[in-house]
Amino acid sequence: MGRLTTHVLDTARGRPGSGIQVKLFSLDGGRHLVANAVTNADGRTDLPLLNDETFRAGIYELEFGIGSFFAGSGMEQGDPPFLGDVVIRCALAPDQNYHVPLLVSPWSYATYRGS
């Protein structure tokens, strides 16, 4: 049993990243979509991307639609936005809980394994 959650923080404006498309792909046997969500007003997905019933150990990619998020913000000066989709590849072990925060600005991002 395990679970995977995420949230996005807009570090340029000091607030949650709401309305960001988040896709989760499994890379076991090819790249296929296993979850799709949009961040809420708190920058989190309403439900875990993987939970006890759907959690499987393996290699995954989290894909965040950051370019679309900043394109309408008025902060991005480039055309197209400097960052498009941010992809984080991670390995999930059995029976673990994972939280993957994404801290993002129009020009940079950081992530880590949270609790």
Secondary structure, DSSP 8 states (H G I E B T S, - for coil): --EEEEEEEETTTTEE--S-EEEEEE-TTS-EEEEEEE--TTSB-SS-SB-TTT---EEEEEEEEHHHHHHTTS---SSS-S--EEEEEEEE-TT-EEEEEEEE-SS-EEE--B-
